[in-house]
Amino acid sequence: MAPVNFFVGAALVALLALAIATVALGVLATLRMPRPEDRDEQH
């Protein structure tokens, strides 16, 4: 039989990694965004 605990652990690790990545991206986006006007002028 397939080890159910392995799949549960893998799913928890994937969810945890996704949550950490989401928080990290949110913090980076907030820190890298001084003002919408400046960003529009650069691009």
CORGILIN-V325820 format. One record per pair of residues at least 12 apart in sequence whose ideal C-beta (glycine too) atoms are under 8 Angstrom apart, sorted by the first residue. I is the first residue (numbers start at 0). J is the second residue. Records with the same first field share a line. If there is no record, write none. Layout:
# CORGILIN-V325820
I = J, J
This chain:
# CORGILIN-V325820
none
